[in-house]
Amino acid sequence: MRQIILDTETTGLATSNGHRVIEIGCVELINRRLTGNHYHQYIQPERVVPGDAIEIHGITNEFLVGKPLFAQIAQEFSDFIKGAELVIHNAPFDLGFINHEFGLLGPEWAKVQDHCQILDTLKMAREMHPGQRNTLDALCKRYDIDNASRTLHGALLDSEILADVYLAMTGGQTLLFMESEKDLLAAEGHQERVLISADRPPLSVIGASAEELAAHTRYLDQVEKMAGEPPLWREMESDTK
């Protein structure tokens, strides 16, 4: 599964007031692993960046001189995200701006939702933590994610942080299955296989207690709620009944 963690910086809060995108940052996940592949671009908005926006992201008008127009990077950006699931914190905001930029180029440009699935981590966080603050900074604190470098907002930095937050929110990046037995042995620090004698006494089988089974069921319920579909363990259990 290919996912793109995406963030933008803009000149203001609303396209209806003529505000534009000035930075796009994306990092790629494949099967919940960061690949190191990313997309990052500053964009000339063809308008002045107000002072209050500069205080948030630090991107000045002088810095944007000579940066490409959105029209010049539109195809490259579209190709990078096409077919992926986009993971965005407060997706309506970023999608509203990006679709506005594509719309300014003409009707031949589709909306992002037409060729990408969307996952909004703000909506997810509000469902998981109702009544609590669910800003990116608040989630970093809740999930013990280091965001010390985030003194200013930045699209690429924020997408990298959001990737860590998303993985923590959805169960982490732990690998449940190694690619091979060799990988498994190496991960456990073993140099070679140790064969157990066929004459050894039979192992005792200790069943799970009622309390442990109940805890297991609660955990699977939580996984199913977050994933939106039954986990593999539950399907395997139903097959054995």
Secondary structure, 3 states (H helix, E strand, C coil): CEEEEEEEEECCCCHHHCCCEEEEEEEEEECCEEEEEEEEEECCCCCCCCHHHHHHHCCCHHHHCCCCCHHHHHHHHHHHHCCCEEEECCHHHHHHHHHHHHHHHCCCCCCHHHCCEEEEHHHHHHHHCCCCCCCHHHHHHHCCCCCCCCCCCCHHHHHHHHHHHHHHHCCCCCCCCCCCHHHHHHHCCCCCCCCCCCCCCCCCCCCCCHHHHHHHHHHHHHHHHHHCCCCHHHHHHHHHC
